[in-house]
Amino acid sequence: MKLAGALLWIVIAVGLIAGVGIAGFVFDYERVRELGPKYEIAVGFITLWSILFVVMTLLRLPSTPAIATAGLFIWIVYRLAVALLTAGWPLVVDLLGEAALAAGFCGYMAGGAGPNAYYRRRLPGS
């Protein structure tokens, strides 16, 4: 199976996150620092997660769905904790929306026909 459909769109979106994150750190790092260490960690983490996800997908590593799910879970939990400790309920509502989107992503990666076929393909001769 080749990279196509919803999985392709996810890779494109995550690649965009990685590109914007890298560009931001390279060309406007001061803006990230102004937000403070809590957000610097969150932006850095999701940028690294995005790079890792794209690379693992292009390499078709079978562990990609599990590692991607774990990374998103860690990111959401971290951001929820920061929101609860700093901004309170308005940011928590926003992050619960992100958690719902992440749950959809994780469910698709774990049980979707596309990811299962793409990451678990058999190589010739194996």
C-alpha positions as CSV (number, residue, x, y, z in Angstrom):
1,M,0.0,0.0,0.0
2,K,1.2,3.5,-0.7
3,L,0.7,6.6,1.4
4,A,-2.7,7.9,0.4
5,G,-6.1,9.1,1.7
6,A,-6.5,10.3,5.2
7,L,-3.1,9.1,6.3
8,L,-1.5,11.2,3.5
9,W,-3.4,14.3,4.7
10,I,-2.4,13.6,8.3
11,V,1.3,13.4,7.2
12,I,0.9,16.6,5.2
13,A,-0.7,18.4,8.2
14,V,1.9,17.1,10.6
15,G,4.7,18.0,8.2
16,L,3.3,21.6,8.2
17,I,3.4,21.6,12.0
18,A,7.0,20.5,11.8
19,G,7.9,23.1,9.2
20,V,6.3,26.0,11.1
21,G,7.8,24.8,14.4
22,I,11.3,24.6,12.9
23,A,11.0,27.9,11.1
24,G,9.7,29.5,14.3
25,F,12.6,28.2,16.4
26,V,15.2,29.2,13.7
27,F,13.8,32.6,12.6
28,D,11.8,33.9,15.6
29,Y,13.0,32.0,18.7
30,E,12.5,35.2,20.9
31,R,8.8,35.0,20.4
32,V,8.7,31.5,21.8
33,R,10.8,32.5,24.7
34,E,8.4,35.4,25.4
35,L,5.6,32.9,26.0
36,G,7.6,31.3,28.8
37,P,9.1,28.0,29.5
38,K,5.8,26.1,29.8
39,Y,4.9,27.0,26.2
40,E,8.4,26.7,25.0
41,I,8.3,23.1,26.1
42,A,4.9,22.4,24.5
43,V,5.9,24.0,21.2
44,G,9.3,22.2,21.2
45,F,7.7,18.9,22.1
46,I,5.0,19.0,19.3
47,T,7.7,20.1,16.8
48,L,9.9,17.1,17.7
49,W,6.9,14.8,17.7
50,S,5.9,16.0,14.3
51,I,9.4,15.5,12.8
52,L,9.5,12.0,14.4
53,F,6.1,11.1,13.1
54,V,6.9,12.2,9.5
55,V,10.2,10.3,9.5
56,M,8.7,7.2,11.0
57,T,5.9,7.3,8.5
58,L,8.2,7.6,5.6
59,L,10.3,4.7,6.9
60,R,7.0,2.7,7.4
61,L,8.0,1.7,10.9
62,P,5.3,-0.6,12.4
63,S,5.7,1.1,15.8
64,T,4.6,4.5,14.4
65,P,1.0,4.4,15.5
66,A,1.8,3.4,19.1
67,I,4.6,6.0,19.4
68,A,2.5,8.7,17.8
69,T,-0.3,8.0,20.2
70,A,1.9,8.0,23.2
71,G,3.5,11.3,22.2
72,L,0.1,13.0,21.6
73,F,-1.1,11.7,24.9
74,I,1.9,13.1,26.8
75,W,1.6,16.5,25.0
76,I,-2.2,16.8,25.8
77,V,-1.7,15.8,29.5
78,Y,1.2,18.3,29.8
79,R,-0.8,21.1,28.2
80,L,-3.9,20.3,30.3
81,A,-1.8,20.5,33.5
82,V,-0.3,23.8,32.4
83,A,-3.7,25.1,31.6
84,L,-5.2,24.1,34.9
85,L,-2.3,25.6,36.8
86,T,-2.1,28.9,34.9
87,A,-5.0,29.9,32.7
88,G,-7.9,27.9,34.2
89,W,-11.1,26.8,32.6
90,P,-11.0,28.7,29.3
91,L,-7.8,27.1,28.1
92,V,-9.0,23.8,29.6
93,V,-12.0,23.9,27.3
94,D,-9.8,24.6,24.3
95,L,-7.5,21.7,25.2
96,L,-10.4,19.3,25.7
97,G,-11.3,20.0,22.1
98,E,-7.7,19.2,21.1
99,A,-8.0,16.0,23.2
100,A,-11.1,15.0,21.2
101,L,-9.2,15.5,18.0
102,A,-6.2,13.6,19.3
103,A,-8.5,10.7,20.3
104,G,-9.8,10.6,16.8
105,F,-6.2,10.6,15.4
106,C,-5.1,7.9,17.8
107,G,-8.2,5.7,17.1
108,Y,-7.6,6.0,13.4
109,M,-3.9,5.2,13.8
110,A,-4.7,2.2,16.0
111,G,-7.6,0.7,14.1
112,G,-7.9,2.3,10.7
113,A,-7.5,0.1,7.6
114,G,-5.1,2.6,5.9
115,P,-2.6,2.9,8.8
116,N,-2.8,-0.9,9.5
117,A,-2.1,-1.7,5.8
118,Y,0.6,1.0,5.4
119,Y,2.7,0.4,8.5
120,R,2.3,-3.4,8.7
121,R,3.0,-4.2,5.1
122,R,5.1,-7.3,4.3
123,L,8.3,-6.7,2.5
124,P,9.1,-9.0,-0.5
125,G,10.8,-12.1,0.8
126,S,9.7,-11.8,4.4
